[in-house]
């Protein structure tokens, strides 16, 4: 039995399957990841992406933040890829119980998934820092310069920037799902972003599966490691839907 056949078997046998995904899940939708050789962190900007995407930079240089944000993190025109679609089907089938994502692109929901835990928030939600009024993402991205509320306050994306803490309720939900899982699939993430990377330590189930082009610190602790393109892996799974009971 090869790796992909074994993966399909583990999914079939799962009673409480949980998926933990990172930026690599959305690259097939045309979005850039961060740390791969073609990722944002290897491109040259006036400021490093880590600096731009920090709370202090947002507060001090909001206009540059938004120019970078709109150019590099706008996923409104992106479509779900085979990974998003297959996971949505697994959820509809009752097999997949939760998706925990480090992504902020909203593509899992666009594909139809319901129980999505967004560790770092989402570009789809934006709020006024003064009165807390909401603004649609389409309006934010169509604004030239810094978007402002009717009250005059600055609009901030509801995403977790560097120097900001994750939401306690979101953390609790993610840990509960991982702890309850009998099969955990980790895909498209280097597992170097803390504290999200530490959550996988709460897994005590039967099968831990890593799908990632590069190695991670969890590889040696996993039951199955697939160093392959995520798109290819999920195309195989999708073609073998009829093998799942």
Buried (B, 14 or more C-beta within 10 A) or exposed (E): EEBBEBBBBBBBBBEBBBBBBBBBBBBBBEBBBBBBEEBBBEEEBEBBBEBBBBBEBBBEBBEBBBBBBBEBBBBBEBEBBBBBBBBBBBBEEEBBBBBBBBBBBBBBBBBBBEBBBBBBBBBBBBBBEEEEEEBEBEEBBEBEEBBBBEEEBBBBBBBBBBEBEBBEEBBEBBBEBBBBBBBBBBBBBBBEBEEBBEBBEBBEBBBBBBBBBEEBEBBEEBBBBBEBBBBBBBBBBEEBEEEBE
